[in-house]
Amino acid sequence: MSGWKWKKKTKQQELSNIPHVKVEKRDLQILNGNLEETIDFITSILGNNDDFITRKFKVLGKFPAAIFYISSMVDPPVINHDLLKPLMFPPDHLDIKEIQPNHLLKVLTEEVLYHSDVKLESNVANLIDVLLVGETVIVISGSLQAFHLDTRKIEKRALTQPETEQVIIGPREGFIEQIDANIGLIRYRLPTADFCVRTMKIGRLTKSKVAICYMKGIADPSIVDEVEKRLSQIHVDAILDVGYIEQFIENYQFSPFPQTILTERPDSVVGNIIEGRVAVLVDGSPFVLMVPVVFNQFYQTTEDYSTRFLLASFTRLVRILALIFSLIFPALYVSFISFNPELLPTEFAVAVAGGRAGVPFPAVIEVLMMEVAMEVLREATVRLPKQIGGALSIVGVLVIGQAAVDAGLSSPITVVVIAITTIGSFATPVYNASFALRMLRFPLAILAGVFGLYGLVVGIIIIFNHMLSLKSFGVPYMSPVSPGNAQGMKDVIIRIPFRWMPERPEFLHPNNKKRIGKNEEVFSASAANASNQTKTSKK
């Protein structure tokens, strides 16, 4: 029987399989060999698009067929030379007269088509789905299945140096928007069969490709399963960036501190994967999401491990000092000026009092005004074109600071305090962490303005108590400080030499804890861990 076999499905299933299309009056159908009805059905759904191409031809000069593709998403030379040419002009060794219709697909797959990725599909809804992502579909009259082949060619930018994570010593490559290229950058640095990639599609309309990358034999399987579980529970129309994923899978939505870390450096991703973390990539995003994370990662950089440990430890201490400045310096200044001037040296206190003689506002109001002005200026320079953004940031700071002092709205010492605080926030390598500290400066300044040093200390205690309560995929946020771990403490405040850190971080629960040693030693350690896990599971 020719024609279509009608397959009943619920309306919800139809809408999930064919986005953007109203199919209330149509049921999903299965191919049954009628070429004209196939063309009419697919054209009725996609024919309103000017870049949708349908062309009829004859396979091997004998069997009627049609090819479908969206011209704006495919590579025309591949379609012309790898698909149409061999299908229309068969090889010399083939005897067309002896090819039976029921053997045609096998002959074309094994002896005619040059393309390496050839798949068969009988469901029309699935064929429409692959057309919408840039694949090419070939339907042959009388065949119960159709070919779909990957002929996508999406324009992409070249690999460039990461914009948000600058280093002096280290690789200069950064991720781009194409997920396959990003996975290739990771595989280039991890040429091992233990590197695993799981993919899924999220988003009812965008059907964004999401990849989970981890190291088999090192990453804790429970963490990998938890990541996959949380991703599978995301039901949303669109995933346009990895930041969408971050908001759906984090544990504490109202915490200012991020429970994931975003990076655009392949070397940073590889380093985290080798330690036992899991990477999440989204097609269309140049950033990769890493889980689980701990707080000390937010002031560490890949450069810490590319340089000698003395230099790395010194620069890390500088970053920690800058982090402390960016959080408490304005509040500390307010508490000293408003409540505890006796803690300042006499000469300095007199100089500060003289500078604030003409300022009509309390210190806390003065600091908050300058902080708000600095945040507005920072946001404006980020949104402006690069050619004028840098000039505005320099001129704006100088002009606004001097004008505020001359107008009596602020004292010179306040301008210095805010400037040091802002520079300290720039020294935090991870943008999400620096943003959290910028937010927390305001409540700390208010507490210091109301209660003095007592309010500042209470605010810091509340922040630390909150951080101690956080977890990222089951890992305590303040690890390895709390709960304490001697091996992990070797890479928190300073970085000691590599030879003194032979094991991976304990708080990640890696299957293979050994990372330094001969192959035999690492293998035996891995085997012992696997044996212990097996015994524990049996108990």
N, C-alpha and C positions, 0 to 999 in steps of 0.2 A: 504494500500500500504506500503510495507517495503522499507527500504533504507533511503536515506537522503532527506530532504527538503532543497533545495538550496535557500539561502537568499542573495540577492544582497546588497553589501555595497561598499562604496567608498574605494579607496586604502588607503587614510589617516586614515579612521576608522579601517581598518584591521591592519595597522601598530601600531596604538595606543592600540589595544586590544591584539595582540600577539607580544610582543617584541622579538628581537633576531631571528625572523623567517621570511624568505622570503616567502611571501604568494601571490606573483603576479599571480601565476597560480591556486590559490585555493580561493574559496569563503568561508566565515564563514558559518557554517552549524548548523542545529538544530537537536537534537536527534529525531529519529523516530523509535527506537526499534531494529535496525539491529546491533547486538552485534559485529559481525566480522568487519563490516565497521567502527564501532566506534574504535575498537582496532587498525585497520590499520591506521586510520587517526591520532589518538593521537600518535601512535608509529612513524609515519612518521615525526612528529614534534619534539618529545622528545626522540626518540629511539637511537639517537647518543650518549646519555649520559650514561655512565656505571653505574651511581647510580640511573637510572630510572628503576623501577621495575613494571612489568605487570604479574599478575597471574590470571589464570582462575579457577573458582570453581563453585559449584552449591549451590544456596541459598535454604535452607531447603531440600537439596538433590534432588531438582526437577527443579529449574529454573536456566538456565545457566547465569553466571555473570562473571565479571572481576573486579579486584581491581588494581588501579594505585597509585603509590606514589614514591617520591624521597627519597631513603634510608638515605641519609646524613642529612636530615632535619626532620625526624619523630622519634617517640618513638616506637620501634618494639613491646614491650609488650602490648601497647595500641591496636595496629593493630591486634595482635594475640588473645588477650584475650577479648577485648571489641568489636571487629568487626568480625573477621573471625570465632571464636569459636561459638558465638551465632547464626550467620547466617548459618553455616554449620550443627550445632546440635541444632535443634529447642527445645523450652521448651515442657514439657510433655503435657501441657494443650492445645496445638495447634493441630487442626485436619488439616493436610496438604492437604488432599484430598478436603476439602471444600473451600480452599483459591483460589479465582479467581484472574487471572492476574491483573485485573483492581483495585483490592483491596490490592494487594501485598505491595505496598509502605506504605500504611497506617498501615497495620498489622506489617510490619517490624519496622516502626518508633515507634509505640505505645506499642508493645508487645515483640519485639525481641532485638533490639539494646540496649546495655547498655550505650552507649555514650550519654552525656548530650547535646552536640551541634551538632544536625543533621539538615542539610539544603538540599534543593532540587534545582536542576538547569538543564535547558534543552539546554542552549547555550554552544556549544563546546569551543568557545573562552574563556568564563568565567571559564569553567572547567580547561582549560590549565593554566589560570591565578592563580587559587587557588592551582594547583599542584606546580607551581613555587615558591609559598611562604610556602610550607611545609604541605599543607593539603592532605588528602587522598580522592580519588574519587572511587566510586563503581557504575558500570553500569550493569544493569540487562536486559537481552534479553526481548524484547517486551515492555519495559517501556519507556515512553516518557520523563522521567526525571531521573537524576542520583543523587545519594547521594554524598555530599562532607562534610567531617568531619574534625575538627581541631585536628590533631595529631602531631603538631609541637613540637619538642624538640631541641632547639638551645642551645649549650653550652654557659654558661655565667659565668662571674667571680663573686665571692662573694662580698657582701656589705662590703666596707671598708671605712676608714676615708677619707674625702675629702682632696686631695693633695694641692689644690690651695687656700683653705679657712680654715686655721687652727684657732681654738679657744681653749681657756683654759677651759671655762665653757660653756657647751652646748652639744647637741647630737653629736654622733660620726658617724652617718650614712651618706653615700653619695650615689648619684645616680649611676646607672650602665648603660650599653648600651641597655638593654631591656626595651622598653617603657611600657609594661604591669607591670613590676616590679616597675618602677618609678611612674606610676599612683597609684599603690598599696601603695607605701610609702606616697604619698600625702593623699590618702583616709584614711590611718591608723590614720592620724592626723586630718582629717576632716570627722568624722562620721556623716554627715548630708546630708539630701536629697537635700539641696540647692546647694551642690557642683556638678557642671555640667561638662561633658566632651563631646566635639564634635570632631569627627575624620574625616580625609580625607586622600587621597593618592596623593602625589606629586612626579613627576618624571616619564617621559615616560618609562625609562628603569628600574630604581630602584623601582618605585612604593612605595616610603617610606611612612610609616604610620606617620601622623602628628596629634597631639592631641592639642586641645584648651581647657584649664581648667580655670574656673572662678566660682565665687560665685553668684548664682542667688539671686536677691534681694539686692545685694550690688554693684556689678560691673555695671558701666554705660552701658546699652545695645548698645549705639552708638559706644562705644569703642570695644565691642565684635564683632559687625557687621563689623566694619572697619578692625579688625584683620582678620576675616574670608574672607572679600572681597579681601584684599591684598594677602592672601595666595592662594585664588582661581585664582588669576591672574598670578601665577608663572607657566611658561611653560618652562621646562628645562629637559634635559635627566636624570640628577642624582641629588639627594639630599643625600649627604653622612654624613652631620653633621648639627647641628642647626645653625652653622655659615653661611651656605649657605642661610638659611631662613633670617637671620639677614640682609644680604646684599641686599636682594630683597625687604624687607618691610620697611627699614629705609627711612626717609624723605630726608636727606641731605647726599648724597654719598661722597662729597668731604670734609666734616667736620672731623677734627681729633677726635672730641668728640663723643663717642658712644651714640646713641639714644635708645639703649636697654641695658639690663643688663643680663649677663650670670652668673648662679650659679649652683653649684653641691650639694647644701645643701637642703634637703627637708624642714627643719624648716624655712629656708629663703623664700622658695617658698610659704609655707603656710601663713607666715606672710604677704607677699605681696598680696596674693589672698584675705585674710581677709580685707586688706585695700581697695580693689577694683580694683586691677590690674589683668591682664590676663597673664596666663602662656602658653607657646608654647613648646611642647615636640616633639622630632623627634626620631623615632626608629633607634637605632644604635649610639646615642649620649648620653654621661653621663651628659650633661649640659642642663639646662632649660633656656629658654629665657623669660624675663619678660618685659611687656610693660603696660602702658607708664612709663617712668622714668624721674627723675629730677636729677640735678647735685649733690645735697647733699647726694644722695644714694651712691655715689662712695667713700665716706669716712666713711660710716656707716657699722657696722657689726651686725650680729645676737647677738653677745655677749653684745652689748650695751643694749639689752633689757633683758638679762639673769642675769645681775648684778645690784647692787644698783645704783641709779641715780648719786650719787657723783662720784663713780669710773668710771661709763660709761661716764659722762661728762668730767672728767679729761683726760681719754684716747682718747676721741674724739677730744679734744683741741690739744693733742699731735699730732694726725694724721693730723689735719688741719695745724699745724705749719710745719710738715714734708712735706705736700703737697706744701706749699708756698716755702719752701727751695728748693724742687726738681724742681720748675719752675723758680724762679728768682735769686737764689743765685749765679750761675755762671755769669749771666748778671750783677748783682749788683756789683760783684767783679771786672769785667772788667771795668765798668763805673767808679768806684772809682779809680782804678789804672791808667787808661788811661786819664781820663778827670777831675776828682774831688778828687784828693788826699787830698785837704784841709779839706774835710769832715771827714777824719780819724784822730784819736789821733796822736800827733806828734811822740811819741815813737813807736807806731805801724806802722806808715807810714815809719819811718826810718828803722825798722826791715824788712818790706816788700821790700823796695828799696834795702837793702843789700842782701836779699835772691835772688832778681832778677838781681843782678849785672852781672852775667855771662850768662844770658839767651839771646840768639840772636834774639828771636822772640817778636813781640808785644804781649800784654796780651791776646787779642782776639784770635790770632793764637794759642797761648799756651793752652788756655782753650779748643778750638775746637779740638786740637790734643789729649788732655787728655780725652775729652768726647768721641771721636771716638774710642780711645783705650779701654775705659771702656765699650762701647757698644759692641765692638767686643768680649771682654772677657766675657761679660754677655751672649751673644749669644752662644759662644763656650761652656760655662759651662752648658747651658740649653740642648744642643744637645749631650753632652758627657754622657756616662754611669754614673749612680749615684755614683758608687764606686770611680771614679776618678774625677768627676765633682766638688765635694766639695773641694778636695785637690787642684785642679787647680785654683779655685776661690781665695782661700786664698794665695797660693804661688804666683799665677800670679799677684795679686794686690801688694803684698809686693815686689816682684822682679822687676816688671815693674816700680812701683813708685820710689823705691830706685835707680834703674838704670837710670831712667829719670833725677832724681836730680843730680846724680853723673856725668852724661854725659853733664849736662848743658842745657838739653832740656826743663826742667821745674823747677820751684822754689818750695820749700817745702810748701809754703802757697797755691799754686795752687793745689798741691796734696791733701791738707787738704780740700780745698773747693770742689773739685770733689768728694772726699770720703763722705763728709757730704751730698752732693747732691744725690749721689747714694743711701746712706742709707735712705734718705728721700723718694726716689721713692719706696723703698721696703716697706715702712710703709703704702702705699696706698693699701687698701684691694682689690680693683677691678683691675684686670690686664689691661683691656681695657683703663681705665682712666689713669693708671700710664703710659701706652704706649703713650697716647696723650700728657701728660706732658713732657715725654722724647723727643718727636718730637719737641715740641714748645720751648724747651730750646735752640735749635740751632739758629732759627731766632731771638730770644730775645738777645742772646749773640752777634750776628752780629750787630743788631741795637745798642746795648750798645757800641760795639767797634767802630761804625761809628759816633754816635751822643751823646754818653754818657748817662747820666741820662734822658735826654730828649727823646732819642730813646727808652729807657727802658719803660718810662711812656707811650709813644705813643703805643708801642707794647702791653702793658697790657690793655690799653683802647681798642685797636682793638680786643683783645681776649675777653674781657668782652662784647663788643658790639656784637661780633659774637655769644657768648653764649646767650645773651638776645634775639637774633633773632631766635634761634632754638626752635623747638617744637617736642615733641614726641607724636604722635597720638593725636594731637590737644592740648596737655598740654604744657604750656610754660616751657622751660628747666630750668629756674632759679626760678620756683615756690618753696616755697611760699615767696621768697624774692621779686621777681618781676614777676607778680603783688603780692603785699604784702597781707599776710593773717596771722592774729594774732594767730589763732589756729595752723596753720602749723609751725609758727616760734618757737613754744615750743619744736620742735624736729629738729632744724637745727644746731646751734652752740653747744648747750648743750642739754641734755635730762632731762626734768623736771620729777617729779614723775608721775606715771601712772594716779593717781586719778585726776590730773590737766589736763589730755588730754582725756576727755570723748568722743570726736568726731573724726571721721576719717578725713584724709586730704581733705580739701575742693576742692583742684585743681583737684582731681580725679573724682569729681562729683558723689559720691556714692549715690545710691538710699536710703540706710539706713545710715544716718550720725552718729547715736548713736552706740557706742561700749562699753560703761561702764554704768551700771545701772541694775535694775531689769528687768526680762523678760517682764513685763507689760509695763515698760517705753520704752524699746527698740522697742517692738511691736507697741506701739502707735506712736512712732516717725517714724517708717517705714510706717505705714498706712497713716500718715499725708503727708509724702513725696510722696507716691503713689497718694494720692488724689490731691495734688498740680500739679503733672505731668499730671494727667488726665485733670484737668481744663485748664492747659496751652495748651495741645494738642487740646482741643475743641476750644479754642480761635483762 
